[in-house]
Amino acid sequence: MNKIKILVRKEIMDILRDRKTLIMMVVVPVLLYPLIIIGMALVFGRIAQSQEEKVYTVGYSAECEDTVSRLRELYQKKKENDDGEGGLAFVAWQENDASHKEAQKLSEDVGQLSFEMFSGEDMPDILLNITEEAGAEHIVVMYNSTENDSESAMYEAEDLLELYCEELLDDRLAEKGLTEDFLHPVTFEAEDQASDSESFGMSIGGSIGMMLVVTILLGAIYPAIDATAGEKERGTLETLLTLPVTNFQMILSKYISVSLFACATAVISLLSLGGSVLFLIFGVAGEILKDMPHISPAVLAAAVPGLLLTMISTALLATAACMCFCVFARSFKEANNYVTPVLFVIMFASMAGMIPAVKFDHVTAMIPFVNVSLMIRQITAWQFVPALAGTTILVNLGYSVLVVYVLARIYDSENVLFSDGFAGFALFRKRSEIKKGTIPAPGDLLVGITVLLLLLLYVGSAVSARFGFWGTMVSQLLIFVVPLFMVWYLKSDVRTLFSLHRPRRKTIMGSILLYLGVYCLMICVGAVFMELLPESTQNLETSFGPVFDQPFPVILLVIAAMPAVGEEILFRGLLFGSLRARMSVTKAILISAAVFAAFHMSLVKLVPTFMLGAVFACILSESGSLYVTSCLHFLNNAVSMAVSKYPEQAMKLLPFLVKEKLGVPELLILLAAGSGLALAGAALLRRSARRVP
């Protein structure tokens, strides 16, 4: 601990030398919230006041003087009860500009006024065209939505015309000897059971949560960059590594130092935001308290401890996340490029509090940054749930510990600490400078998969929306073409990277047994997730509905054969083959399987797809042949499509593949059979694989 204290003191002094850190930590929170909350409130208040004092001109035809005179009298009565000096001024149109003869003639033919009939100085804000249709007056309010005065005048005129309609209706009812109750045989009203303070807090809580999270993140970014990429840019990292301290002590001291600044930003932001809100409520807009008697300084102050704990846990998590990305950079500029996507992702997650449909429960409490925004919304609405708040704080602290552990492992890797950053990505170099047989680096894989996802999102989705089922072929071709382009550009050894070797017979048998065993286990896991996520299951079935309208050979080609080739080349060939050359086989299997599962974007099939990707990677590792996994992938897709296309025939042959719900005996049988087949296949595959040179 003494060593860590010395290192923490050193890191704090280094961070304090950077003026940008102090600006983001102190100046921005102190000035940002008063400018946003108080400044914008004053500006909008002034705009509203000026609109109330403004006089809007209403143009009308002299032929409609009777109706307009009644509107004018009604408006004068309305203004006696309203505040403000402005209002509507009615101006009759008269021919006063010879240059508008043509517009006047057109208006006479149509029987309406138009803005072209007025000169620039006499141009009214709105026009009233009054006609009579079927014994009733028909009034058209013409306005220009691009002009603020014209739109404001339109809203004012609409209110007046509603009063005019009510007055005429009362007159007609009086003639018939009826009252207004005749038109309303049933009256109803909605009564909100939430207090005014709860409604007020729920409406502004989401915005407050997002602003606090973003401010904390900004306070953590610059110290994190300085403590990681700054050390590399100054050339002092090598000196630090020669000190008699472990890498864990060093990274822990950096994390503590950056966390102190992030926590300080959280506290300052909370005080600044709270002070701005209190000043706005009790100072500038104190009249709103008349309608909200539940709001008081004591009520708002009681929420401070919960908010403070939440902000501190969020600051710890934001610090860990920023440092994990900044540690890969070699300069301040490069670190900014790395951490900018993190800022946008966290900002997007913190917007969850602004979506009324997203509820704060035990599920959302497990999602980092989303839980913070939702919790702040609940606290400001005075709907504090201690269990959910405690879950949020503990979850954020747990994620922080996990990310710090990952960060410590990264710091133990000299390949990461002294990497070349973007310059080390082979895809960013000229092809003439790339050596033959280059294996794609993790950065190259990240860039390639990201580009592929963007192509699928824009090109694939557009083609699928235009051509339906046949557009799916374009997406499958993209999955096939992008990896091959990367391999060509990087001059990789295709045979070695993709494991294009002839398999032995015993490896084929072991691979089939292992796949069948895992397939039985996948059915059991899938049955559990179908019960837990029925909506996701229904959405998945709906998305595949149009597929089964096609002939079965076409389905086999597009849905079974093409993914079996393209996805195996991408995930088991390019991804797994590249990772296996740079890390242990176990890590390569887990990472490739996780990416394979996430790529399919199905929550209900996430775990089964992960299991399928993992078993295919294991088979490839032991058999040394991509042909085996491609055939098994085709078999997996073909069986799934056949069962869905012909459910009646499948019910007779393999009923457990068609049933919506499996009983406990059936699940136990599948578990036993799957475990036995998987163990037998793994043993046979391992024995035969040892003979493969």
C-alpha positions in Angstrom: 0.0 0.0 0.0 2.9 2.4 0.6 4.1 1.9 -2.9 0.6 2.5 -4.2 0.3 5.7 -2.2 3.5 7.0 -3.7 2.4 6.1 -7.2 -1.0 7.7 -6.7 0.6 10.9 -5.5 2.8 10.9 -8.6 -0.2 10.2 -10.9 -2.2 13.0 -9.4 0.6 15.5 -9.8 1.0 14.5 -13.5 -2.8 14.9 -14.1 -2.9 18.2 -12.4 -0.3 19.6 -14.7 -2.8 19.3 -17.6 -5.0 22.3 -17.7 -7.6 20.5 -19.9 -8.3 18.1 -17.0 -9.1 20.9 -14.6 -11.3 22.6 -17.2 -13.3 19.4 -17.8 -13.5 18.6 -14.1 -14.4 22.0 -12.6 -15.2 24.7 -15.2 -17.5 22.6 -17.5 -19.8 21.3 -14.7 -20.0 24.6 -12.9 -20.8 26.6 -16.0 -22.6 24.0 -18.1 -25.7 23.3 -16.0 -26.5 26.9 -15.1 -26.2 27.9 -18.7 -28.3 25.0 -19.9 -31.0 25.0 -17.2 -31.2 28.7 -16.0 -30.1 30.3 -19.2 -32.4 28.4 -21.5 -35.3 28.9 -19.0 -34.8 32.6 -19.1 -34.4 32.7 -22.9 -37.6 30.7 -23.5 -39.4 32.8 -20.8 -38.4 36.0 -22.6 -39.5 34.6 -26.0 -42.9 33.6 -24.5 -43.3 37.0 -23.0 -42.5 38.8 -26.2 -45.0 36.6 -28.1 -47.7 37.6 -25.5 -47.0 41.3 -26.1 -46.8 41.0 -29.9 -49.7 42.1 -32.1 -50.5 39.8 -35.0 -52.4 41.0 -38.1 -55.3 39.0 -39.5 -56.4 39.7 -43.1 -59.9 39.1 -44.2 -62.3 40.0 -47.0 -64.6 43.0 -46.5 -67.5 40.8 -47.6 -67.2 38.8 -44.3 -67.4 41.8 -42.1 -70.4 40.5 -40.1 -68.6 37.3 -39.1 -65.3 39.1 -38.4 -67.1 41.8 -36.2 -68.5 39.0 -34.1 -65.1 37.4 -33.8 -63.6 40.8 -32.9 -66.2 41.3 -30.0 -65.6 37.7 -28.8 -61.9 38.3 -28.8 -62.2 41.5 -26.8 -64.1 39.6 -24.1 -61.4 36.9 -24.1 -58.6 39.5 -23.8 -60.3 41.0 -20.7 -59.6 37.8 -18.8 -56.1 37.2 -20.2 -52.8 38.9 -19.4 -50.6 40.4 -22.1 -50.8 43.4 -24.2 -50.6 41.7 -27.6 -53.2 39.9 -29.6 -54.9 39.8 -33.0 -55.6 42.8 -35.1 -58.1 42.3 -37.9 -57.4 44.1 -41.2 -59.8 44.1 -44.1 -58.3 43.6 -47.6 -58.6 46.5 -50.0 -57.1 47.0 -53.4 -54.2 49.2 -52.8 -51.5 47.9 -55.1 -51.8 47.9 -58.8 -49.0 45.4 -59.2 -51.2 42.7 -57.7 -54.0 42.9 -60.3 -53.3 39.4 -61.6 -53.3 37.9 -58.1 -56.5 39.8 -57.4 -58.2 38.4 -60.5 -57.1 34.8 -59.5 -58.5 35.3 -56.0 -61.8 36.5 -57.4 -62.0 33.4 -59.6 -61.3 31.1 -56.7 -63.2 33.1 -54.2 -60.4 33.2 -51.6 -57.7 35.6 -50.4 -54.0 34.8 -50.9 -50.8 36.3 -49.5 -49.9 37.4 -53.1 -52.7 40.0 -52.9 -50.8 42.0 -50.2 -47.7 44.2 -50.6 -44.7 43.5 -48.4 -45.4 46.2 -45.8 -49.1 45.4 -45.5 -48.5 41.6 -45.4 -50.7 40.1 -42.7 -49.5 37.2 -40.5 -52.5 35.0 -41.3 -55.6 35.1 -43.6 -59.2 34.1 -42.9 -61.2 32.8 -45.8 -64.8 32.5 -44.7 -67.3 30.7 -46.9 -70.7 29.0 -46.4 -71.2 25.4 -47.1 -74.4 23.4 -46.5 -75.8 26.0 -44.2 -72.6 26.2 -42.0 -69.7 28.6 -42.1 -66.4 27.1 -43.3 -63.3 29.1 -42.2 -59.8 28.4 -43.5 -56.9 29.9 -41.6 -54.0 30.4 -44.0 -50.5 30.8 -42.5 -46.8 30.2 -43.2 -45.2 27.6 -41.0 -41.7 28.9 -41.8 -42.6 32.2 -40.1 -42.8 32.2 -36.3 -45.2 35.1 -36.1 -47.5 33.5 -38.6 -47.6 30.2 -36.8 -48.2 31.9 -33.4 -51.0 33.9 -34.9 -52.5 30.7 -36.3 -52.6 29.1 -32.8 -54.2 32.3 -31.4 -56.8 32.3 -34.1 -57.6 28.6 -33.5 -58.4 29.3 -29.9 -60.7 32.2 -30.9 -62.5 30.1 -33.5 -63.1 27.4 -30.9 -64.8 30.0 -28.7 -66.8 31.2 -31.7 -68.0 27.7 -32.4 -69.1 27.2 -28.8 -71.0 30.5 -28.8 -72.9 29.6 -32.0 -73.6 26.2 -30.6 -75.0 27.7 -27.4 -77.2 30.0 -29.5 -78.7 27.1 -31.5 -79.3 25.1 -28.4 -81.1 28.0 -26.7 -83.4 28.3 -29.8 -84.4 24.7 -29.3 -84.8 25.1 -25.6 -81.9 22.8 -24.8 -78.8 23.1 -22.7 -75.2 21.9 -23.3 -75.9 18.8 -21.3 -77.8 17.5 -24.2 -74.6 17.1 -26.2 -72.8 15.5 -23.3 -74.9 12.7 -21.9 -71.8 11.2 -20.2 -69.0 13.2 -18.7 -65.7 11.7 -17.7 -62.3 12.8 -16.5 -58.9 11.2 -15.8 -57.5 11.6 -12.3 -53.7 11.2 -11.9 -52.9 9.4 -8.7 -49.2 10.4 -8.9 -48.3 13.5 -6.9 -47.2 16.6 -8.7 -43.6 16.1 -7.4 -43.6 12.6 -8.8 -44.8 13.7 -12.2 -42.3 16.6 -12.3 -39.4 14.4 -11.3 -40.4 11.7 -13.9 -40.5 14.3 -16.7 -37.0 15.8 -16.0 -35.3 12.8 -14.4 -34.2 11.2 -17.6 -32.6 14.3 -18.9 -30.8 14.9 -15.6 -29.5 11.3 -15.7 -28.1 11.6 -19.2 -26.4 15.0 -18.4 -24.8 13.7 -15.2 -23.5 10.5 -16.9 -22.0 12.4 -19.9 -20.4 15.0 -17.6 -18.8 12.3 -15.4 -17.5 10.5 -18.5 -16.0 13.8 -19.8 -14.3 14.2 -16.4 -12.8 10.7 -16.6 -11.7 10.8 -20.2 -8.8 13.3 -20.0 -7.2 11.9 -16.8 -7.5 8.4 -18.3 -5.8 9.5 -21.5 -3.1 11.3 -19.6 -2.4 8.3 -17.3 -2.2 5.8 -20.2 -1.5 7.2 -23.6 0.2 10.3 -22.0 2.8 8.1 -20.4 3.7 6.5 -23.8 3.7 9.9 -25.6 6.1 11.4 -23.0 8.3 8.3 -23.1 8.1 7.7 -19.3 6.3 4.3 -19.4 9.5 2.3 -19.9 11.0 4.1 -16.8 8.0 3.2 -14.7 8.2 -0.4 -15.7 11.8 -0.6 -14.3 10.6 0.5 -10.8 10.4 -2.2 -8.0 6.6 -2.4 -8.3 4.3 -4.9 -10.0 2.3 -4.0 -13.0 -0.9 -4.5 -11.0 0.3 -2.0 -8.4 1.1 0.5 -11.2 -2.3 0.1 -13.0 -4.2 0.2 -9.7 -2.5 3.5 -8.7 -3.4 4.9 -12.1 -7.0 3.7 -11.7 -7.3 5.2 -8.2 -5.9 8.5 -9.4 -8.2 8.9 -12.4 -11.2 7.7 -10.3 -10.5 10.5 -7.8 -10.9 13.1 -10.5 -13.9 11.3 -12.0 -15.6 11.2 -8.5 -14.7 14.8 -7.9 -16.4 15.6 -11.2 -19.4 13.6 -10.2 -19.8 15.5 -6.9 -19.2 18.9 -8.5 -21.7 18.1 -11.3 -24.3 17.0 -8.8 -23.9 20.2 -6.7 -24.0 22.4 -9.8 -27.0 20.6 -11.3 -28.8 20.5 -8.0 -28.1 24.2 -7.4 -29.4 25.1 -10.8 -32.6 23.2 -10.4 -33.2 24.6 -7.0 -32.6 28.1 -8.2 -34.9 27.6 -11.1 -37.7 26.1 -9.0 -37.6 28.3 -6.0 -36.2 31.5 -7.6 -36.9 32.1 -11.3 -40.0 29.9 -11.5 -41.3 29.9 -7.9 -44.9 30.2 -9.1 -44.9 26.5 -10.1 -44.7 25.5 -6.4 -48.3 26.7 -6.0 -49.4 23.7 -8.1 -46.8 21.4 -6.6 -47.0 21.6 -2.8 -45.1 18.3 -2.4 -41.9 19.8 -3.7 -39.7 21.3 -1.0 -36.0 21.7 -0.3 -36.2 18.9 2.3 -37.7 16.5 -0.3 -35.0 17.3 -2.8 -32.2 17.1 -0.3 -33.3 13.7 0.8 -32.5 12.3 -2.6 -28.9 13.6 -2.5 -27.3 10.6 -0.7 -28.7 8.1 -3.2 -27.7 10.2 -6.1 -24.2 10.7 -4.7 -23.6 7.0 -4.2 -24.9 6.4 -7.7 -22.6 9.0 -9.2 -19.5 7.7 -7.4 -20.2 4.1 -8.6 -20.8 5.4 -12.1 -17.5 7.4 -12.0 -15.6 4.2 -11.0 -17.1 2.3 -13.9 -16.6 5.1 -16.4 -12.9 5.4 -15.4 -12.3 1.7 -15.9 -14.0 1.7 -19.3 -12.1 4.7 -20.5 -8.7 3.4 -19.4 -9.4 0.0 -21.0 -9.6 1.7 -24.4 -7.0 4.4 -23.9 -4.3 1.9 -22.9 -4.1 0.7 -26.5 -3.2 4.2 -27.8 0.3 5.6 -28.2 -0.6 9.3 -28.3 -3.2 11.8 -27.0 -4.8 12.2 -30.4 -5.0 8.4 -31.0 -6.6 7.9 -27.5 -9.2 10.5 -28.4 -10.1 8.4 -31.5 -10.4 5.3 -29.4 -12.5 6.7 -26.6 -14.9 8.7 -28.8 -17.0 5.7 -29.7 -17.2 4.8 -26.0 -18.6 8.3 -25.3 -21.3 7.8 -27.9 -22.2 4.3 -26.7 -22.5 5.4 -23.1 -24.4 8.6 -24.1 -26.9 6.4 -26.0 -27.3 4.0 -23.1 -27.9 6.9 -20.7 -30.8 8.1 -22.9 -32.8 5.2 -21.6 -34.2 7.4 -18.8 -35.8 9.6 -21.4 -37.9 6.8 -22.8 -41.1 6.3 -20.7 -41.5 2.7 -21.9 -38.2 1.6 -20.4 -38.9 0.6 -16.8 -36.5 0.4 -13.9 -36.6 -3.2 -12.7 -34.3 -6.1 -11.8 -33.4 -6.6 -15.5 -32.6 -3.0 -16.4 -30.8 -2.6 -13.1 -28.2 -5.1 -14.4 -27.3 -3.0 -17.5 -24.5 -0.5 -16.8 -25.2 3.2 -17.4 -28.8 2.4 -18.4 -29.5 1.5 -14.7 -28.0 4.8 -13.6 -30.2 6.9 -15.8 -33.3 5.0 -14.8 -32.4 5.2 -11.1 -31.9 8.9 -11.2 -35.3 9.2 -12.9 -36.9 7.2 -10.1 -35.2 9.2 -7.4 -36.2 12.6 -8.8 -39.8 11.2 -9.1 -39.5 10.3 -5.4 -40.2 6.6 -6.2 -37.0 5.4 -4.5 -36.7 1.6 -4.3 -33.8 0.6 -2.0 -33.4 -2.9 -3.5 -33.1 -1.7 -7.1 -30.8 1.2 -6.0 -28.6 -1.2 -4.1 -28.5 -3.5 -7.1 -27.5 -0.7 -9.4 -24.7 0.4 -7.2 -23.4 -3.1 -6.6 -23.7 -4.0 -10.3 -21.7 -0.9 -11.3 -19.0 -1.7 -8.7 -18.9 -5.3 -9.9 -18.5 -4.2 -13.5 -15.7 -1.8 -12.3 -13.8 -4.6 -10.6 -14.2 -6.9 -13.7 -13.0 -4.2 -16.0 -10.1 -3.3 -13.7 -9.1 -7.0 -13.8 -9.1 -6.9 -17.6 -7.1 -3.7 -17.5 -4.5 -5.3 -15.2 -4.2 -8.3 -17.6 -3.7 -5.9 -20.5 -1.0 -4.1 -18.6 0.8 -7.4 -18.2 1.1 -7.8 -22.0 4.0 -6.0 -23.5 2.5 -6.6 -27.0 -0.4 -4.3 -26.0 1.6 -1.7 -24.1 4.2 -1.2 -26.8 2.0 -1.9 -29.9 2.0 0.4 -32.9 -1.7 1.4 -32.5 -3.4 2.0 -35.8 0.0 1.9 -37.6 0.2 -1.8 -36.6 -3.0 -2.6 -38.6 -2.0 -4.2 -41.8 -5.2 -3.0 -43.5 -4.0 0.6 -43.1 -0.8 -0.1 -45.0 -0.2 -0.3 -48.7 -0.5 -3.8 -50.1 2.9 -3.5 -51.6 4.4 -3.1 -48.1 2.6 -6.2 -46.7 4.7 -9.3 -46.4 3.4 -12.5 -47.9 1.7 -14.9 -45.4 0.6 -12.1 -43.0 -1.9 -13.2 -40.4 -4.7 -10.6 -39.7 -4.2 -8.8 -36.4 -7.1 -8.4 -33.9 -7.4 -4.8 -35.1 -7.7 -6.0 -38.7 -10.4 -8.4 -37.7 -12.3 -5.6 -35.8 -12.1 -3.3 -38.8 -13.2 -6.1 -41.2 -16.2 -7.2 -39.1 -17.2 -3.6 -38.5 -17.2 -2.9 -42.3 -19.1 -6.1 -42.9 -21.8 -5.1 -40.4 -22.2 -1.7 -42.0 -22.5 -3.3 -45.4 -25.1 -5.7 -44.1 -26.9 -2.9 -42.4 -27.2 -0.5 -45.4 -26.7 -2.6 -48.5 -28.1 -5.9 -47.3 -31.1 -4.3 -45.6 -31.9 -2.1 -48.6 -31.7 -5.0 -51.0 -33.7 -7.3 -48.8 -36.4 -4.6 -48.4 -36.5 -4.2 -52.2 -36.3 -7.8 -53.4 -37.5 -9.7 -50.3 -36.3 -13.3 -50.0 -34.0 -13.0 -53.0 -32.3 -10.0 -51.4 -31.0 -12.3 -48.7 -28.5 -13.7 -51.3 -26.8 -10.4 -51.4 -26.2 -10.4 -47.7 -24.8 -14.0 -47.9 -22.5 -12.9 -50.7 -21.2 -10.0 -48.6 -20.3 -12.4 -45.8 -18.4 -14.5 -48.3 -16.7 -11.7 -50.2 -15.4 -9.5 -47.3 -13.2 -12.2 -45.7 -11.8 -13.2 -49.1 -10.9 -9.6 -49.9 -9.2 -9.2 -46.5 -7.2 -12.4 -47.1 -6.2 -11.2 -50.6 -5.2 -7.8 -49.4 -3.1 -9.1 -46.5 -1.5 -11.8 -48.7 -2.4 -14.4 -46.1 -1.8 -18.1 -46.7 -5.4 -19.2 -47.5 -4.8 -22.9 -47.1 -3.2 -22.5 -43.6 -5.5 -19.7 -42.3 -8.7 -21.4 -43.5 -7.5 -24.9 -42.6 -8.3 -26.3 -46.1 -7.0 -29.8 -45.4 -8.5 -33.2 -46.2 -10.0 -34.7 -43.0 -9.3 -38.2 -41.8 -12.2 -40.6 -41.5 -12.0 -41.0 -37.8 -12.1 -37.2 -37.3 -15.2 -37.1 -39.4 -16.9 -39.7 -37.2 -15.8 -37.9 -34.0 -16.9 -34.6 -35.4 -20.4 -35.9 -36.2 -20.8 -37.5 -32.8 -19.7 -34.3 -31.0 -22.0 -32.1 -33.1 -25.0 -34.4 -32.5 -24.3 -34.4 -28.7 -24.0 -30.6 -28.6 -27.1 -30.3 -30.8 -29.2 -32.2 -28.2 -27.9 -29.9 -25.5 -28.7 -26.9 -27.6 -32.3 -28.1 -27.9 -32.6 -28.2 -24.1 -31.0 -24.8 -23.6 -33.2 -23.4 -26.4 -36.4 -24.8 -24.7 -35.5 -22.9 -21.5 -34.9 -19.6 -23.3 -38.1 -20.0 -25.3 -40.0 -20.1 -22.0 -38.1 -17.1 -20.6 -38.3 -15.0 -23.8 -41.6 -15.7 -25.6 -41.7 -12.4 -27.4 -38.3 -12.9 -28.9 -39.3 -16.3 -30.0 -42.4 -15.0 -31.7 -40.5 -12.3 -33.5 -38.0 -14.9 -34.7 -40.8 -17.1 -36.1 -42.4 -14.0 -37.8 -39.1 -13.0 -39.5 -38.7 -16.5 -41.0 -42.3 -16.7 -42.2 -41.8 -15.5 -45.8 -38.9 -17.9 -46.2 -41.0 -21.0 -46.1 -43.2 -19.8 -49.0 -40.3 -20.6 -51.3 -39.5 -24.0 -52.9 -37.5 -26.2 -50.6 -34.4 -26.5 -52.9 -34.2 -22.7 -53.1 -34.4 -22.6 -49.3 -31.6 -25.1 -49.0 -29.4 -23.0 -51.4 -30.0 -19.6 -49.8 -30.6 -20.4 -46.1 -28.5 -23.6 -45.7 -25.7 -23.8 -48.3 -24.7 -20.2 -48.7 -24.4 -19.4 -44.9 -22.6 -22.7 -44.4 -19.8 -21.6 -46.7 -19.8 -17.8 -46.0 -20.1 -18.0 -42.2 -17.5 -20.7 -41.9 -15.0 -18.8 -44.0 -15.7 -15.7 -41.9 -15.9 -17.1 -38.3 -14.0 -20.3 -38.3 -11.6 -19.4 -41.1 -10.7 -15.8 -40.8 -11.7 -15.0 -37.2 -10.7 -18.3 -35.4 -7.7 -18.9 -37.7 -6.3 -15.5 -36.9 -7.0 -15.6 -33.2 -5.6 -19.1 -32.8 -2.2 -17.9 -34.2 -2.0 -15.1 -31.6 -3.5 -16.6 -28.4 -4.5 -19.9 -26.8 -6.9 -22.1 -28.6 -9.4 -21.9 -25.7 -9.6 -18.1 -25.9 -9.8 -18.2 -29.7 -12.8 -20.6 -29.4 -14.6 -18.5 -26.9 -14.1 -15.2 -28.7 -15.0 -16.5 -32.1 -18.1 -18.3 -30.7 -19.2 -15.1 -28.9 -18.9 -13.0 -32.1 -20.7 -15.7 -34.0 -23.6 -15.6 -31.5 -23.8 -11.8 -31.4 -23.7 -11.7 -35.3 -27.0 -13.5 -35.5 -28.7 -10.8 -33.3 -31.3 -13.1 -31.7 -31.7 -12.9 -27.9 -33.5 -16.2 -27.6 -30.9 -18.0 -29.7 -27.9 -16.3 -28.2 -26.7 -19.1 -26.0 -27.5 -22.0 -28.4 -25.7 -20.2 -31.2 -22.7 -19.6 -29.0 -22.7 -23.4 -28.3 -22.9 -24.1 -32.0 -20.0 -21.7 -32.8 -17.9 -23.2 -30.0 -18.4 -26.8 -31.1 -17.6 -25.9 -34.7 -14.4 -24.1 -33.6 -13.4 -27.2 -31.5 -14.0 -29.5 -34.4 -11.9 -27.3 -36.7 -9.1 -27.2 -34.2 -9.0 -31.0 -33.8 -9.8 -32.1 -37.3 -7.8 -29.3 -39.1 -10.4 -29.1 -41.9 -12.9 -26.4 -42.7 -14.7 -28.8 -44.9 -16.0 -30.7 -41.9 -17.5 -27.7 -40.2 -19.0 -26.4 -43.4 -20.8 -29.7 -44.0 -22.0 -29.8 -40.4 -23.2 -26.2 -40.7 -25.1 -27.1 -43.8 -26.7 -30.1 -42.0 -27.7 -27.9 -39.1 -29.4 -25.3 -41.3 -31.0 -27.9 -43.5 -32.6 -29.8 -40.6 -33.9 -26.5 -39.1 -35.4 -25.4 -42.4 -36.9 -28.9 -43.2 -38.6 -29.1 -39.7 -40.1 -25.6 -40.2 -41.1 -26.3 -43.8 -42.7 -29.7 -43.1 -43.8 -29.8 -39.5 -46.2 -32.7 -39.9 -43.7 -35.0 -41.3 -41.1 -33.9 -38.7 -43.6 -34.6 -35.9 -43.8 -38.3 -37.0 -40.0 -38.7 -37.3 -38.5 -36.4 -34.7 -41.2 -34.9 -32.5 -38.9 -33.3 -30.0 -37.7 -30.9 -32.8 -41.3 -29.6 -33.5 -42.9 -29.5 -30.0 -43.4 -26.0 -28.6 -42.8 -27.3 -25.1 -40.8 -30.3 -24.0 -41.6 -32.2 -20.8 -39.1 -32.9 -18.1 -38.6 -36.6 -19.1 -37.9 -35.5 -22.7 -35.4 -32.9 -21.5 -33.6 -35.4 -19.3 -33.4 -37.9 -22.1 -31.9 -35.2 -24.4 -29.4 -34.2 -21.7 -28.3 -37.7 -21.2 -28.0 -38.5 -24.9 -26.3 -35.2 -25.7 -23.7 -35.6 -22.9 -22.9 -39.2 -24.0 -22.6 -38.4 -27.6 -20.5 -35.3 -27.0 -18.1 -37.1 -24.7 -17.8 -40.0 -27.2 -17.3 -37.7 -30.1 -14.7 -35.6 -28.3 -12.7 -38.6 -27.2 -12.7 -40.1 -30.7 -11.8 -36.8 -32.2 -9.0 -36.2 -29.8 -7.4 -39.7 -30.5 -7.7 -39.4 -34.2 -6.5 -35.8 -34.2 -3.2 -36.7 -32.6 -2.2 -38.6 -35.8 -2.8 -35.6 -38.0 0.5 -34.0 -38.9 
